[in-house]
Amino acid sequence: MTAQRKKAEIETLVSSVPDLTHLVHRLTIIGRSLGALALRFAPSRPKTVGDRSRFLKSLGFSYNEIAGILGTTPKTVSVRLAEGHPRRPRKKKARGKD
């Protein structure tokens, strides 16, 4: 197989792959809408960003998706989710015998 023929086959394969960015954009909008609806109709109606973040995380949303739904940043979501966990005590470093 010649190099030109190989290149032509690769170009044919690449050009036959559909552009899915439009579909991914639509699915992102649908996912955010479902998350907003889930918050709206939740039995306990979480009020704070931390409570809302935990609720959406329990539904399987990622930090980026939660941030998009709540109109905040993924870093804020990360901090709010971390606030809900108790801190683990630090282990003391073992000292050598003096």
Secondary structure per residue as TSV (DSSP state, phi and psi in degrees):
chain	resnum	aa	ss	phi	psi
A	1	M	-	360.0	131.9
A	2	T	-	-81.6	162.1
A	3	A	H	-64.9	-36.7
A	4	Q	H	-67.5	-39.1
A	5	R	H	-67.2	-41.6
A	6	K	H	-61.2	-44.1
A	7	K	H	-62.6	-40.3
A	8	A	H	-64.6	-39.2
A	9	E	H	-66.0	-40.7
A	10	I	H	-64.8	-43.5
A	11	E	H	-62.1	-37.3
A	12	T	H	-64.6	-43.6
A	13	L	H	-63.8	-43.9
A	14	V	H	-65.5	-40.4
A	15	S	H	-73.0	-19.5
A	16	S	H	-85.1	-10.6
A	17	V	S	-77.9	123.7
A	18	P	-	-72.0	152.7
A	19	D	-	-81.9	114.3
A	20	L	-	-102.1	7.6
A	21	T	H	-62.6	-37.1
A	22	H	H	-64.4	-42.1
A	23	L	H	-66.5	-42.6
A	24	V	H	-62.5	-40.1
A	25	H	H	-61.5	-45.5
A	26	R	H	-63.3	-42.3
A	27	L	H	-65.6	-34.0
A	28	T	H	-63.5	-43.2
A	29	I	H	-63.3	-43.1
A	30	I	H	-63.0	-43.1
A	31	G	H	-61.7	-43.9
A	32	R	H	-64.1	-39.1
A	33	S	H	-64.2	-42.7
A	34	L	H	-65.2	-37.5
A	35	G	H	-64.2	-42.5
A	36	A	H	-64.6	-39.9
A	37	L	H	-65.7	-40.4
A	38	A	H	-61.5	-40.5
A	39	L	H	-64.1	-42.7
A	40	R	H	-64.7	-37.8
A	41	F	T	-104.8	15.8
A	42	A	-	-65.5	142.2
A	43	P	S	-61.5	-33.6
A	44	S	S	-100.4	-5.3
A	45	R	-	45.1	76.5
A	46	P	-	-58.4	136.6
A	47	K	-	-101.4	-42.4
A	48	T	S	-87.2	163.8
A	49	V	H	-62.1	-37.8
A	50	G	H	-63.3	-45.9
A	51	D	H	-64.8	-41.9
A	52	R	H	-65.0	-40.3
A	53	S	H	-62.7	-45.2
A	54	R	H	-63.2	-39.6
A	55	F	H	-63.0	-48.1
A	56	L	H	-67.4	-35.5
A	57	K	H	-63.8	-37.3
A	58	S	H	-67.2	-21.7
A	59	L	T	-85.3	-6.6
A	60	G	T	101.2	9.2
A	61	F	-	-75.4	147.0
A	62	S	-	-82.3	170.2
A	63	Y	H	-59.7	-41.7
A	64	N	H	-65.1	-40.9
A	65	E	H	-67.3	-41.6
A	66	I	H	-62.2	-43.5
A	67	A	H	-60.7	-40.5
A	68	G	H	-64.8	-39.3
A	69	I	H	-69.3	-42.5
A	70	L	H	-87.6	-7.8
A	71	G	T	71.2	40.0
A	72	T	S	-135.2	-167.5
A	73	T	-	-102.2	156.7
A	74	P	H	-60.5	-32.1
A	75	K	H	-63.7	-42.0
A	76	T	H	-62.2	-42.8
A	77	V	H	-61.0	-44.0
A	78	S	H	-60.1	-44.5
A	79	V	H	-65.1	-44.8
A	80	R	H	-64.8	-37.8
A	81	L	H	-69.3	-34.9
A	82	A	H	-70.1	-29.6
A	83	E	H	-64.4	-25.6
A	84	G	T	-80.1	-10.3
A	85	H	S	-98.9	137.5
A	86	P	-	-69.7	145.6
A	87	R	-	-76.0	141.8
A	88	R	-	-81.3	140.4
A	89	P	-	-67.6	143.7
A	90	R	-	-74.9	142.0
A	91	K	-	-79.5	139.8
A	92	K	-	-77.5	140.9
A	93	K	-	-73.4	136.7
A	94	A	-	-74.4	132.0
A	95	R	-	-103.2	146.6
A	96	G	-	-71.3	163.5
A	97	K	-	-71.5	135.3
A	98	D	-	-92.1	360.0
